[in-house]
Amino acid sequence: MPKPLPAKSPAKPASAAARTPSKNVAAKKFAAATDAKPKSATVKSAAKKAVAKKVAKKPARTLGGTSTGKAASKSASKPAAQREKRSARLSPPEIGEMFSRLQSLNPHPTTELEYSSPYELLVAVALSAQATDVGVNKATRKLFPIANTPRQIAALGVDGLKPYIATIGLFNTKAANVVALSQQLIDLHGGEVPRDRAALEALPGVGRKTANVVLNTAFGEPTIAVDTHIFRVSNRTGLAPGKDVVAVEQGLLKVVPERYLQDAHHWLILHGRYVCKARKPDCPHCVIRDLCRFQDKTPGDPEPVAA
């Protein structure tokens, strides 16, 4: 007979530790599960608040791109004249109005240098470089009664001319130039002042400005001689801004209306000399103040005219 199998010993029941997870592990998992949601919600809430703050700071805009809210109301409170920025240059209508006003004040302007012939004017302008017209007139009132033609000045010579013009700055150089230009007029032009820019500028001591003055004042040519006064007025007002005298001259010839071109030189130089002065322009008494683009205008109102 087969032998009976040995009886199996009953399995040991699983321990309490094996049947259920430890309280510490369960607590950790529960804490992890419950803590995750509040943390995520907190981050999202903080992000939403940050976005809301940024949106609140930005001004609202309409479909046309115009700001609304405080910025719009602030802009709307400004007068239209302040919101609209004018061009740095005068417009053609403004230029016409400018010269119309200057013409009404002085219908027939002319140079303040005293002369009675093209040659006297040429000599006076040559002497006026870095000098005042008043100072030149004082000298020529003594000189011209003695010598006022190329031949008389050439005969006087440099040493003979100096005592008459000694009160004028740079009189030594100017005396030499005046005698030399007088001799050149005799040799090349029969003792007459040429009505030609190139011929004038070829004379000793005669530059573009002097040639322009002679052509305009003595011969009626529509030229504009740009000196320090005209250069200042053209740039301040916005009439013809330029970095140098040639640029300003070319700009003036382009923008000044033809009907004013003959006298424009005199109007501008007188305006710069007596109103639009270098250090303290007399803006309160300026007839073109409302047109002028100069930013640092001298404050004040015009004094009332006595009845």
C-alpha positions in Angstrom: 0.0 0.0 0.0 1.2 3.4 -0.8 2.4 5.4 2.0 0.1 8.3 2.9 1.4 11.8 2.2 2.5 13.8 5.1 -0.1 16.4 6.1 0.7 20.1 5.2 1.2 22.4 8.0 -1.4 25.2 8.0 -0.1 28.5 6.5 0.7 31.2 8.9 -1.7 34.1 8.8 -0.2 37.3 7.3 1.0 39.8 9.8 -0.9 43.0 10.4 2.0 44.9 9.0 1.9 43.0 5.8 -1.9 43.2 5.4 -2.2 47.0 5.7 0.2 49.8 4.8 1.8 51.6 7.7 0.0 54.6 9.0 3.0 56.8 8.2 3.0 55.8 4.5 -0.8 56.3 4.2 -0.6 59.7 5.8 2.2 60.8 3.5 0.2 59.7 0.4 -2.9 61.3 1.6 -1.1 64.6 2.4 0.5 64.5 -1.1 -2.8 64.0 -2.7 -4.7 66.6 -0.8 -1.8 69.2 -0.9 -1.4 69.2 -4.7 -4.7 70.8 -5.5 -4.5 73.7 -3.1 -1.0 74.5 -4.3 -2.0 74.4 -8.0 -5.0 76.6 -7.3 -2.8 79.1 -5.4 -0.3 79.5 -8.3 -3.1 79.9 -10.8 -4.8 82.5 -8.7 -1.6 84.5 -8.2 -0.9 84.4 -12.0 -4.4 85.6 -12.8 -4.0 88.5 -10.3 -0.6 89.5 -12.0 -2.2 89.5 -15.4 -5.1 91.6 -14.2 -2.7 94.2 -12.7 -0.8 94.5 -16.1 -4.1 94.9 -18.0 -5.3 97.5 -15.5 -2.0 99.6 -16.0 -2.4 99.6 -19.9 -4.6 102.4 -21.2 -7.7 101.2 -23.0 -7.6 101.7 -26.7 -10.4 102.1 -29.3 -10.4 100.4 -32.6 -8.7 103.5 -34.2 -5.8 103.2 -31.7 -6.7 106.3 -29.7 -6.0 106.1 -26.0 -9.0 106.5 -23.7 -9.3 106.9 -19.9 -7.0 109.3 -18.1 -4.5 109.7 -21.0 -7.2 110.6 -23.4 -8.9 113.1 -21.1 -5.5 114.7 -20.3 -4.8 115.1 -24.0 -8.3 116.4 -24.8 -7.9 119.1 -22.1 -5.0 120.7 -24.1 -5.9 123.4 -26.6 -5.7 122.3 -30.2 -2.9 124.8 -31.0 -0.7 123.1 -28.4 -1.5 119.5 -29.6 -0.6 120.4 -33.2 3.2 120.7 -33.7 4.2 123.3 -36.4 6.8 122.6 -39.0 10.3 124.0 -38.3 10.0 125.9 -41.6 7.7 128.7 -42.5 5.0 127.7 -45.1 4.7 129.7 -48.4 1.6 131.6 -47.1 3.5 132.5 -43.9 6.5 133.7 -45.8 4.2 135.9 -47.9 2.6 137.3 -44.8 6.0 137.9 -43.2 7.3 140.1 -46.0 3.9 141.8 -46.3 4.3 143.0 -42.7 7.9 144.0 -43.1 7.0 146.0 -46.3 4.2 147.8 -44.5 6.6 149.0 -41.9 9.3 150.1 -44.4 8.0 150.3 -48.0 11.3 151.5 -49.5 14.3 150.0 -47.5 17.9 150.7 -48.4 21.4 150.3 -47.0 22.5 152.5 -44.1 25.9 153.0 -45.7 26.3 156.5 -47.3 27.3 156.6 -50.9 26.7 158.5 -54.2 28.1 156.1 -56.8 28.7 152.4 -57.3 32.4 152.9 -56.5 31.7 154.7 -53.2 29.3 151.8 -52.3 31.9 149.2 -53.2 34.6 150.9 -51.0 32.1 151.4 -48.1 31.0 147.8 -48.2 34.7 146.6 -48.3 35.4 148.7 -45.3 32.3 147.5 -43.4 33.6 143.9 -42.8 33.6 143.4 -39.0 32.7 147.0 -38.5 29.4 148.9 -38.1 27.8 151.0 -40.8 27.9 154.0 -38.4 31.7 153.7 -38.0 32.2 153.3 -41.8 30.1 156.4 -42.5 32.2 158.5 -40.1 35.3 157.5 -42.0 33.9 157.9 -45.5 32.5 161.4 -44.7 36.1 162.5 -44.4 37.5 160.3 -47.2 35.1 160.7 -50.1 35.3 164.6 -50.3 39.1 164.1 -50.8 39.1 160.9 -52.9 36.1 159.1 -54.3 37.2 157.6 -57.6 39.5 154.6 -58.4 42.2 157.0 -59.8 42.1 159.3 -56.7 42.3 156.4 -54.3 45.1 154.8 -56.2 47.0 158.1 -56.2 46.4 158.4 -52.5 48.2 155.1 -51.9 48.0 152.8 -48.9 49.9 155.2 -46.5 47.8 158.1 -47.6 44.5 156.2 -47.1 45.2 154.8 -43.7 44.7 158.1 -41.7 41.1 158.4 -43.1 40.1 154.9 -42.0 42.2 154.4 -38.9 39.1 154.3 -36.7 37.8 151.2 -38.5 38.9 147.7 -37.4 41.5 145.9 -39.6 42.3 149.3 -41.3 45.8 148.2 -42.4 44.5 145.3 -44.5 41.5 147.2 -45.7 43.6 150.1 -46.9 45.8 147.7 -49.0 42.7 146.0 -50.5 40.9 149.2 -51.4 44.0 150.6 -53.2 44.6 147.3 -54.9 41.0 147.0 -56.1 41.0 150.6 -57.3 44.1 149.9 -59.4 42.5 146.7 -60.8 39.4 148.6 -61.8 41.6 151.1 -63.7 43.5 148.3 -65.4 40.7 145.9 -66.3 37.5 147.8 -66.3 38.3 151.4 -67.3 37.8 152.7 -63.8 34.2 151.5 -63.7 32.6 149.0 -61.2 31.6 145.9 -63.2 28.0 144.6 -63.1 29.2 141.0 -63.0 29.6 138.7 -60.0 32.7 136.9 -61.1 34.4 140.2 -62.0 33.5 141.7 -58.6 34.6 138.7 -56.6 38.0 138.8 -58.5 38.7 142.2 -57.0 41.0 142.2 -53.9 39.1 142.1 -50.6 35.7 141.5 -52.3 33.8 138.4 -51.4 30.4 137.0 -52.2 28.6 139.1 -49.6 30.2 142.4 -50.9 29.4 141.4 -54.5 25.8 140.7 -53.6 25.4 144.1 -51.9 26.8 146.0 -54.8 24.7 144.0 -57.4 21.5 144.5 -55.4 21.9 148.1 -54.1 23.9 149.7 -56.9 22.5 147.8 -59.9 19.1 146.6 -58.8 19.8 142.9 -59.1 17.6 140.5 -57.0 20.4 139.1 -54.9 20.5 138.6 -51.2 23.8 139.2 -49.3 23.8 137.0 -46.2 25.5 138.6 -43.3 25.4 137.7 -39.6 22.0 139.4 -39.2 20.3 137.7 -42.1 21.8 134.4 -41.2 20.4 134.7 -37.6 16.9 135.8 -38.8 16.7 133.1 -41.4 17.5 130.3 -39.0 15.5 131.7 -36.0 12.3 132.4 -37.9 12.3 129.2 -40.0 12.4 131.3 -43.2 15.4 129.6 -44.7 17.4 127.5 -42.2 21.0 126.6 -43.2 24.3 125.6 -41.7 26.3 128.3 -43.6 25.8 131.5 -45.5 25.7 129.9 -48.9 23.0 127.4 -47.8 20.9 130.2 -46.4 21.4 132.4 -49.5 20.3 129.6 -51.8 17.3 128.8 -49.5 16.2 132.5 -49.5 16.3 132.7 -53.3 14.0 129.7 -53.4 11.4 130.7 -50.9 11.2 134.5 -51.0 8.3 135.5 -53.3 9.6 137.3 -56.5 7.7 140.5 -55.7 9.7 140.9 -52.5 13.1 139.6 -53.7 14.5 143.0 -54.6 14.2 144.5 -51.1 14.3 141.2 -49.0 18.0 141.8 -48.2 17.3 145.2 -46.6 14.2 144.1 -44.7 16.0 141.1 -43.2 19.2 142.9 -42.3 17.3 145.8 -40.6 15.0 143.3 -38.8 18.1 141.4 -37.5 19.9 144.6 -36.5 17.2 146.3 -34.6 14.6 143.7 -33.6 15.9 140.1 -33.8 19.1 141.0 -32.0 21.7 138.3 -31.1 21.7 138.5 -27.3 18.2 139.7 -26.5 15.8 139.8 -29.3 13.0 142.3 -29.0 10.2 139.8 -29.4 7.5 141.8 -27.7 7.8 144.4 -30.5 8.3 142.0 -33.3 5.6 142.2 -36.1 6.2 138.5 -37.1 6.3 137.0 -33.6 3.3 134.8 -34.2 4.9 133.4 -37.4 8.4 132.9 -36.0 9.6 129.4 -35.0 12.2 130.7 -32.5 11.6 128.7 -29.2 13.4 131.0 -26.7 11.4 134.2 -27.4 12.0 137.1 -25.1 8.8 137.3 -22.9 6.7 140.3 -22.5 3.9 142.3 -24.1 4.4 145.3 -26.4 4.4 148.7 -24.6 1.2 150.6 -25.4 1.6 153.3 -28.0 1.2 156.8 -26.6 -1.9 158.6 -28.0 
